[in-house]
Amino acid sequence: MKRLAHLTTATRCLYASRLLIAVSLVLVSSSGLFAQLEFENEPINYHTTPTTDRIAKLITAIERGETKLTWDETHGWLPSMLKELDVPRSSQTLVFSKTSLQLSKISTHRPRALYYNDDTYVGWVQRGDVVELGAVDPVQGTIFYTLKQSDHQPPDIRRDKGNCLVCHASTRTKGVPGLLIRSVFPAEDGQPHFGLGTQTTDHTTPFAERFGGWYVTGNHGAMRHRGNAIADDTKDDPIDPEPGANLSTLDSLIRTQPYLEPGSDLVALMLLEYQSQMHNVLTRASYETRRALHYDSVMNAALDREADFRSDVTERRITSEGDRLLAYLFYCDEYTLKSPVHGTSKFVEDFQNLGPRDKQGRSLRDFDLQTRMFRYPLSYLIYSEAFDVLPVAVRSYVETRMADILSGKDESEEFAHLTKADRQAISEILRDTKPALWQRISASTATAAIAD
């Protein structure tokens, strides 16, 4: 501030205005190349900030000789990568639309396989050049990597330099580097009929609009989806959902022998839709809060204000992102299932076994699959490090709102889907499985009474 002490008030205002313009250019939400440039600036520094995601840790372990990948003659590095990253094979889903990095090698006969756990995603294509990798860093969001499919040299995992962000940093990913699941109208060769539109899907998407361009195995009763089907763009209804409904196997559609699993599990695919966007919302809450606070720090220095002064604009931005995050955490506007849903793999069992569980044996990972995805509607990603390391400003806001929601003090329509029993069960599960968070929430007198 000493450097500005000699300036008049008018000069300071002019200086602040120029800073305002410069900082605003950084803060504008956008996509494509400008978005990539934006992520390289303060306070995000997407490509230069060291990361601690699961794949970054694996790279370090390989370099130190602490672990070693094993080559498989059929699948290359894939099985070993899944093992090292603790990604279950049962999470396999198969997508045949040409909508990813190795699109030239993807077809209706040779779909791309996707595998995932809570924070890491692995893509594999038959005869593919690379294994595609994505991992969620707690602070920086989704980081993209590739691993060359060759046993002629040691495994070489390389971080993407920005190419992935052309598609993976847009409004479809909440404006941050992230993930997305799309439903398209695929042609015979897997190429989407873009003229018919595409849709980014999550837990709120009507079931009938999901899974276009994907193979799907599982039972969904009277509900229908767009999976397992080729679109005919000459018809008013481009996809006939009946032949692809309630398939227990894909044997009539493709050869499944080349894949680690024989199916494309419906429940795994439904969760993938939700989780990918939940990660994006967490990343956005972090980015936008950091940007807002950075904006204030620049302006506070320029205008000789207190260093911790927070503007009304910043407060509104943090509140907006906190509200968006709360909606995803509590599965607001989730599509109501009209029929029970069942998958065809061990995915449900594998996922639920991860816990943690409260004293009554309940977990936020317990599926419902009758009318909604989960029995206790608070996201299991509340346990993620990405939530724990959110900037205090937004995390405190979210936790304060959670106190009101769980106590019943918040009677807004947005959370009306949470019954009194839901709120009680969620509160008790948090108390036993995440006590530090529960203590912060129960600082509210109204919420503290729930646990008594």
C-alpha positions in Angstrom: 0.0 0.0 0.0 3.0 2.3 0.5 3.4 2.4 -3.3 -0.1 4.0 -3.6 0.2 6.4 -0.7 1.3 9.3 -2.8 -1.7 9.0 -5.2 -4.7 11.2 -5.0 -8.2 9.6 -4.5 -9.1 10.3 -8.1 -5.9 8.6 -9.3 -6.5 5.6 -7.1 -10.0 5.2 -8.5 -8.6 5.3 -12.0 -6.0 2.7 -11.1 -8.6 0.6 -9.5 -10.8 0.8 -12.5 -8.1 -0.4 -14.8 -7.4 -3.3 -12.4 -11.1 -4.0 -12.4 -11.1 -4.3 -16.1 -8.0 -6.6 -16.1 -9.3 -8.8 -13.4 -12.8 -9.0 -14.9 -11.3 -10.3 -18.2 -9.8 -13.2 -16.1 -13.1 -13.9 -14.3 -15.3 -14.0 -17.4 -16.8 -17.5 -17.7 -16.2 -18.9 -21.2 -15.2 -22.0 -23.2 -12.7 -23.1 -25.8 -9.3 -21.4 -26.1 -10.1 -18.4 -23.9 -11.2 -20.8 -21.1 -7.9 -22.6 -21.3 -6.0 -19.3 -21.1 -8.2 -18.3 -18.2 -7.3 -21.5 -16.2 -3.6 -20.7 -16.6 -4.0 -17.3 -14.8 -4.1 -16.5 -11.1 -5.4 -17.8 -8.9 -6.0 -21.2 -10.6 -2.8 -21.8 -12.5 -4.2 -25.1 -13.8 -1.2 -26.5 -15.6 1.6 -25.2 -13.3 0.2 -26.0 -9.9 1.5 -29.3 -8.5 -1.3 -31.9 -8.2 -1.9 -34.8 -5.8 -4.5 -36.7 -7.7 -4.4 -40.5 -7.7 -2.6 -40.7 -11.1 0.0 -38.1 -10.1 0.8 -40.2 -7.1 1.0 -43.3 -9.2 3.5 -41.6 -11.6 5.7 -40.7 -8.6 5.5 -44.3 -7.2 6.6 -45.7 -10.6 9.4 -43.2 -10.9 10.7 -44.1 -7.5 10.5 -47.8 -8.2 7.9 -48.4 -5.6 5.4 -50.0 -8.0 5.5 -51.5 -11.4 2.9 -51.9 -14.1 2.4 -55.3 -15.8 1.8 -55.6 -19.6 -1.2 -57.7 -20.7 -1.1 -59.1 -24.3 -4.8 -58.5 -24.8 -5.5 -55.3 -23.0 -2.1 -53.7 -22.7 -1.6 -51.6 -19.5 -5.3 -51.5 -18.7 -5.7 -54.4 -16.1 -2.5 -53.3 -14.3 -3.7 -49.6 -14.2 -7.1 -50.6 -12.8 -5.4 -52.6 -10.1 -3.0 -49.8 -9.2 -5.7 -47.1 -9.2 -8.1 -49.3 -7.3 -10.7 -49.0 -10.0 -13.2 -52.0 -10.1 -13.8 -53.9 -13.3 -17.4 -54.1 -12.4 -17.7 -50.3 -13.2 -17.4 -51.1 -16.9 -19.7 -49.1 -19.2 -19.4 -49.2 -23.0 -19.9 -46.3 -25.3 -20.0 -46.6 -29.1 -20.6 -43.0 -30.2 -17.6 -41.3 -31.7 -17.3 -38.7 -29.0 -13.8 -39.0 -27.5 -10.1 -38.8 -28.2 -9.7 -42.0 -30.2 -12.9 -41.7 -32.1 -11.5 -43.2 -35.3 -11.0 -46.5 -33.5 -14.5 -46.5 -31.9 -17.5 -48.1 -33.7 -20.8 -49.8 -32.9 -18.8 -53.1 -33.1 -15.9 -51.9 -31.0 -17.2 -49.5 -28.3 -14.9 -47.7 -25.9 -14.8 -49.1 -22.3 -14.9 -46.8 -19.3 -14.0 -47.7 -15.7 -14.1 -45.5 -12.6 -14.0 -45.2 -8.9 -14.8 -42.1 -6.7 -12.1 -39.9 -8.2 -10.4 -41.6 -11.2 -11.6 -42.5 -14.7 -10.0 -44.9 -17.2 -10.9 -45.3 -20.9 -9.8 -48.2 -23.2 -10.4 -48.8 -26.9 -9.6 -52.0 -28.8 -6.4 -51.5 -30.7 -6.2 -48.1 -29.2 -3.0 -46.0 -29.2 -3.3 -45.0 -25.5 -5.2 -45.6 -22.3 -7.2 -42.5 -21.5 -7.0 -41.3 -17.9 -8.6 -38.6 -15.8 -8.3 -38.0 -12.1 -9.8 -35.4 -9.8 -7.2 -33.4 -7.9 -8.8 -32.1 -4.7 -7.9 -28.5 -5.5 -7.4 -28.3 -9.3 -10.3 -30.5 -10.4 -10.0 -33.0 -13.2 -6.5 -33.6 -14.6 -6.2 -35.5 -17.9 -3.5 -38.0 -18.9 -2.7 -40.6 -21.5 -0.6 -43.8 -21.3 0.8 -45.1 -24.5 -0.2 -48.7 -25.3 3.3 -50.1 -26.1 5.5 -52.6 -24.3 8.6 -51.6 -26.2 9.3 -49.0 -23.5 8.5 -48.5 -19.8 5.0 -47.2 -19.2 4.9 -43.5 -20.0 2.0 -41.6 -18.4 1.8 -38.1 -19.7 -0.3 -35.2 -18.6 -2.5 -33.5 -21.3 -1.2 -30.1 -22.3 -4.6 -28.6 -23.1 -6.0 -30.5 -26.0 -8.6 -32.3 -23.7 -9.9 -28.9 -22.5 -11.3 -28.1 -25.9 -14.2 -30.4 -25.0 -13.7 -30.8 -21.3 -13.9 -27.2 -20.3 -17.2 -25.7 -21.3 -20.7 -25.1 -20.2 -21.2 -28.9 -20.4 -18.7 -29.2 -17.6 -20.0 -26.3 -15.5 -17.3 -24.0 -17.0 -14.3 -25.8 -15.4 -11.9 -28.6 -16.5 -14.1 -31.6 -16.0 -16.1 -34.6 -17.1 -19.3 -35.2 -19.0 -21.6 -37.9 -20.1 -23.5 -37.3 -23.3 -26.6 -38.9 -24.9 -26.6 -38.6 -28.7 -28.4 -39.9 -31.7 -25.8 -42.3 -33.2 -25.6 -43.3 -36.9 -24.6 -46.8 -38.0 -20.9 -46.0 -37.7 -21.3 -44.4 -34.3 -21.0 -40.8 -35.6 -23.6 -38.7 -33.8 -26.4 -37.0 -35.9 -25.5 -33.6 -34.5 -28.4 -32.1 -36.3 -30.7 -34.0 -33.9 -29.0 -32.6 -30.9 -26.9 -34.0 -28.0 -27.5 -33.8 -24.3 -25.3 -33.8 -21.3 -26.9 -36.1 -18.7 -27.0 -36.4 -15.0 -29.3 -37.6 -12.2 -32.0 -35.0 -13.2 -32.3 -36.1 -16.9 -35.5 -38.0 -17.8 -34.7 -41.7 -18.2 -36.1 -41.7 -21.7 -33.5 -39.2 -22.8 -30.4 -41.0 -21.5 -27.8 -43.3 -22.9 -27.9 -42.5 -26.6 -24.7 -43.9 -28.1 -24.1 -46.3 -25.1 -24.6 -50.0 -24.6 -26.7 -50.8 -21.5 -27.3 -54.0 -19.7 -29.8 -54.2 -16.8 -33.4 -54.3 -16.0 -35.5 -51.0 -15.9 -39.0 -52.3 -16.2 -41.5 -50.2 -18.1 -39.0 -47.3 -18.4 -37.2 -46.8 -21.8 -33.9 -45.2 -22.8 -32.0 -44.4 -26.0 -29.2 -47.0 -25.4 -28.5 -50.1 -27.5 -30.0 -48.4 -30.6 -29.0 -46.7 -33.9 -30.8 -43.5 -34.8 -32.7 -43.1 -38.1 -32.6 -39.3 -38.8 -35.4 -39.7 -41.4 -38.0 -40.4 -38.8 -39.8 -38.1 -36.4 -38.8 -40.5 -33.6 -35.2 -41.3 -34.5 -34.7 -44.1 -32.0 -36.9 -47.1 -31.3 -36.2 -48.0 -27.7 -38.0 -51.3 -27.5 -35.4 -53.7 -29.0 -32.7 -52.4 -26.7 -34.8 -52.4 -23.5 -34.0 -54.6 -20.5 -31.1 -56.4 -22.0 -29.3 -58.8 -19.7 -26.5 -59.4 -22.2 -25.0 -57.7 -25.3 -24.4 -61.0 -27.1 -26.9 -60.1 -29.9 -25.1 -56.7 -30.5 -21.4 -57.1 -30.1 -18.6 -59.5 -29.3 -18.0 -58.9 -25.6 -15.0 -61.3 -25.3 -12.4 -58.5 -25.8 -13.6 -56.7 -22.7 -12.9 -57.3 -19.1 -16.6 -57.6 -18.3 -19.4 -58.9 -20.5 -21.8 -56.0 -20.0 -22.3 -52.3 -19.6 -23.9 -52.0 -16.2 -27.0 -49.8 -16.0 -26.4 -48.7 -12.4 -22.7 -48.0 -13.0 -23.8 -45.8 -16.0 -26.4 -43.9 -13.9 -23.9 -43.2 -11.2 -21.3 -42.1 -13.7 -23.7 -39.5 -15.0 -24.2 -38.1 -11.5 -20.7 -38.4 -10.2 -19.1 -36.7 -13.3 -21.2 -33.6 -12.8 -20.8 -33.6 -9.0 -17.1 -33.4 -9.5 -17.6 -30.5 -11.8 -19.7 -28.7 -9.3 -17.2 -29.2 -6.6 -14.4 -27.9 -8.8 -16.5 -24.9 -9.9 -17.3 -24.0 -6.2 -13.5 -24.0 -5.6 -12.6 -22.1 -8.7 -15.3 -19.4 -8.4 -14.6 -18.8 -4.7 -10.9 -18.5 -5.3 -11.5 -16.1 -8.2 -13.9 -14.0 -6.2 -11.6 -13.7 -3.3 -8.6 -13.0 -5.6 -10.7 -10.2 -7.2 -11.3 -8.7 -3.8 -7.6 -9.0 -2.8 -6.6 -7.0 -5.9 -9.2 -4.4 -5.4 -8.6 -4.1 -1.6 -4.9 -3.4 -2.3 -5.8 -0.9 -5.0 -8.3 1.0 -2.9 -6.4 0.7 0.4 -9.1 -1.3 2.0 -8.7 -3.9 4.8 -7.1 -7.0 3.4 -10.0 -9.2 4.4 -12.8 -6.9 3.1 -15.3 -8.9 1.1 -17.5 -7.1 -1.5 -21.2 -7.7 -2.0 -20.4 -9.1 -5.5 -18.0 -11.7 -3.9 -20.6 -12.7 -1.3 -23.2 -13.2 -4.0 -20.8 -15.3 -6.1 -19.9 -17.5 -3.1 -23.5 -17.9 -2.2 -24.5 -18.8 -5.7 -21.8 -21.5 -6.0 -22.7 -22.8 -2.5 -26.3 -23.2 -3.4 -25.4 -25.0 -6.6 -23.3 -27.4 -4.6 -26.0 -28.0 -2.1 -28.4 -28.9 -4.8 -26.1 -31.6 -6.1 -25.1 -32.9 -2.7 -28.8 -33.5 -1.8 -29.7 -34.8 -5.3 -32.3 -32.0 -5.8 -34.5 -32.4 -8.9 -33.5 -36.1 -9.3 -35.6 -37.9 -11.8 -38.1 -40.2 -10.1 -37.7 -43.8 -11.3 -41.0 -45.3 -12.5 -39.7 -48.8 -12.2 -37.0 -50.5 -10.1 -33.6 -50.7 -11.6 -31.1 -53.6 -11.5 -27.6 -53.9 -13.0 -25.8 -57.0 -14.4 -22.4 -56.8 -12.7 -21.1 -56.7 -9.1 -20.9 -53.0 -9.3 -23.6 -52.3 -6.7 -22.0 -54.7 -4.2 -18.5 -53.4 -4.9 -19.6 -49.8 -4.4 -21.6 -50.3 -1.3 -18.9 -52.3 0.4 -16.7 -49.2 0.5 -18.7 -47.7 3.3 -18.2 -46.0 5.7 -21.2 -47.2 7.9 -22.8 -45.8 11.0 -23.5 -47.7 14.2 -26.7 -49.0 12.7 -24.9 -50.3 9.6 -26.2 -47.5 7.3 -24.2 -45.8 4.6 -24.5 -42.9 2.2 -23.5 -45.5 -0.4 -26.6 -47.7 0.1 -28.5 -47.8 -3.2 -32.3 -47.5 -3.3 -32.9 -48.0 -7.1 -36.7 -48.2 -6.5 -37.7 -44.6 -7.0 -34.3 -42.9 -6.7 -30.6 -43.8 -6.8 -29.8 -43.7 -3.0 -31.6 -44.6 0.1 -30.1 -41.7 2.1 -30.0 -38.7 -0.3 -26.8 -37.0 0.6 -23.8 -37.5 -1.7 -21.1 -39.9 -0.8 -18.7 -37.4 -2.2 -19.2 -35.5 1.1 -16.3 -37.7 2.2 -14.1 -36.6 -0.6 -10.9 -34.6 -0.1 -12.3 -32.2 -2.8 -15.1 -31.3 -0.3 -12.8 -31.1 2.7 -10.3 -28.6 1.0 -12.9 -26.3 -0.5 -12.1 -22.7 0.4 -13.4 -22.0 3.9 -15.7 -19.2 2.6 -17.8 -21.5 0.5 -17.5 -24.6 2.7 -18.7 -22.7 5.7 -21.7 -21.4 3.8 -22.6 -24.9 2.6 -22.2 -26.3 6.1 -24.4 -23.6 7.6 -27.1 -24.3 5.0 -26.8 -28.0 5.7 -27.5 -27.4 9.3 -30.8 -25.6 8.4 -31.7 -28.3 5.9 -31.1 -31.3 8.1 -32.8 -29.7 11.1 -35.9 -28.9 9.1 -35.4 -25.1 9.6 -35.0 -24.7 5.8 -38.4 -25.4 4.4 -37.7 -24.4 0.9 -39.3 -26.3 -2.0 -35.9 -27.2 -3.3 -35.3 -29.7 -0.5 -38.9 -30.8 0.0 -37.9 -34.3 -1.3 -36.1 -34.9 1.9 -38.5 -36.4 4.4 -38.1 -36.0 8.1 -36.8 -39.6 8.3 -34.3 -38.8 5.5 -32.9 -35.8 7.4 -32.8 -37.8 10.7 -30.9 -40.7 9.0 -28.5 -38.5 7.2 -27.7 -36.6 10.4 -27.0 -39.8 12.3 -24.9 -41.2 9.5 -22.8 -38.1 9.4 -22.4 -38.0 13.2 -20.9 -41.5 13.2 -19.0 -41.5 9.9 -17.7 -37.9 9.6 -17.6 -36.5 13.1 -15.5 -33.4 12.4 -18.1 -32.3 9.8 -20.9 -33.1 12.1 -19.4 -31.1 14.9 -19.2 -28.0 12.6 -22.8 -28.6 11.5 -24.2 -29.2 14.9 -22.7 -25.9 16.1 -26.2 -24.7 15.2 -28.4 -25.2 18.2 -31.3 -26.4 16.1 -29.2 -29.1 14.4 -27.5 -30.2 17.6 -31.0 -31.3 18.8 -31.2 -33.8 16.0 -28.5 -36.0 17.5 -29.9 -36.0 21.0 
